[in-house]
Structure formats: structure tokens, C-alpha cells
Amino acid sequence: MKLTSKKDIEASIDKVWAAMSDFEAWERAAMRRGAEVSRTDTLPRPAVGMAWLTRFIYRGKEREVEVKLTEMSPRTLLGFDAKSSVVEAETRIELIEMSAKRTRIHVSMEVKPRSLGARLFMQSLRLARTKVDRKFDSRIDKLAKEMEQRLGAAGRT
């Protein structure tokens, strides 16, 4: 199942890139939401090959997901692979400079089942495709608005 969304952020591409590639901030954000996050690579700075192991409770069960940074082109692209025992997902986040102070973020995610139960769950999501698309778009919109507020506040100080 492939999901896509694009949103515009009132901030320069450099500021958006800095926020998107601040992996420590993303780790802290996940921990604030109750996830356990640990780096599993030994890279000294952000680069392709960075990896994390995350554990969290979802729908009453503890889940474990391995996330790996697979693509990184400065100012334009981040790509991630995520694998759990039941699904795997490939995510690409592209940044497009619309003007000096406006950046478009384009997020695409392809989710594939790895078990029979996951296959059945994915089938039910396909039947509710409009609702799933709307929810994904809403999450990306929320991310864009939060980032815009944070970057706008940082730019004024």
C-alpha cells in the first residue's frame, strides 16, 4: 500500500532540512511519546547507514521496529526503511524549494506485509483507503504546521 502527501512550509529549505535531519531531536520526540529508541550504528555523524531500534506499545501490544537511513541527499532527500516482524515500510521525504522562504515537503510511504495476519490487515486498510489517505495527509499536515511554528519562532529569536 502506497501513501503520499505533500505540504508547504513557510521556511527556507535550509531550515527545513536542518529540522528534518536533526535525528537526535526525532529520537527525543519519539521518547516523549513513550517509545524506547536506541541507535544501533556507530557512525560519528549523520549519514546513510544510521540505524535505530524502537520499541513501543501499539494497540495493546509491544512492537519492535528497526529503522535504517537508506538515502540522504543534502537539502533534498531522506529515505528510510523500517522493518518489524509483521510489516516493512519504505519512506521517502523530499524537500523542494518553492521560494526563498517556502519549502514543499513530499512524503511517500510504501508499506508491505510480512505475515498472513498483516496481509489481512492491509486488505482491510485498502477497503478503507479514503480514510487511511485522509489520516496520513492529516499527520503530514500536522508535522508541517508544527515545523513551521518551530522554525518561525526560531527565526524570530
Secondary structure, DSSP 4 states (H G I P E B T S, - for coil): -EEEEEEEESS-HHHHHHHHT-HHHHHHHHHHTT-EEEE----SSS-TT-EEEEEEEETTEEEEEEEEEEEEETTTEEEEEEE-SSEEEEEEEEEEEEETTEEEEEEEEEEEE-SHHHHHHHHHHHHTHHHHHHHHHHHHHHHHHHHHHHHHHHHH-
